Amino acid sequence: MFPRMDAICTLLDRHSVAEFDTLPAEVQNLHNLALAFMEVSHPIDMGWRTTDVDDAFPSSRFEFLPPSNVR
């Protein structure tokens, strides 16, 4: 993913986030993929030894639901 981020950001810069719901599905998916990459890459970039957080929200309290954007 990292080697392609410049090209992905260039493509995404052509579109307005304010119009996200009207973007083609491929662009929405690429946006979501890039966003996920940026959100999860910071522990690696910052050299964290672990991503465990002592006072994190307990995963047992998460409730996973079906996708809300199924059309």
URMO-V883779 format. One record per backbone hydrogen bond with DSSP energy under -0.5 kcal/mol. CO is the residue of the C=O (numbers start at 1). NH is the residue of the N-H. E is the energy in kcal/mol with one decimal. If there is no record, write none. Layout:
# URMO-V883779
co={CO:CO}
nh={NH:NH}
e={E:E}
This chain:
# URMO-V883779
co={1:1:2:4:5:6:7:8:9:11:12:16:17:19:19:20:24:24:25:26:27:28:29:30:31:32:33:34:35:36:37:38:41:41:42:43:44:53:58:59:62:63:67}
nh={4:5:5:8:9:10:11:12:13:14:15:19:20:22:23:23:27:28:29:30:31:32:33:34:35:36:37:38:39:40:41:42:44:45:46:48:47:56:61:62:64:65:70}
e={-1.4:-0.6:-1.4:-2.5:-3.0:-2.2:-2.2:-2.7:-2.1:-1.3:-1.8:-1.2:-1.8:-1.7:-0.6:-1.4:-0.6:-2.3:-2.7:-2.1:-2.6:-2.5:-2.4:-2.7:-2.6:-2.4:-2.3:-2.5:-2.2:-2.0:-1.5:-0.5:-0.5:-2.4:-2.4:-2.7:-1.3:-1.6:-2.0:-1.5:-0.5:-0.5:-0.6}
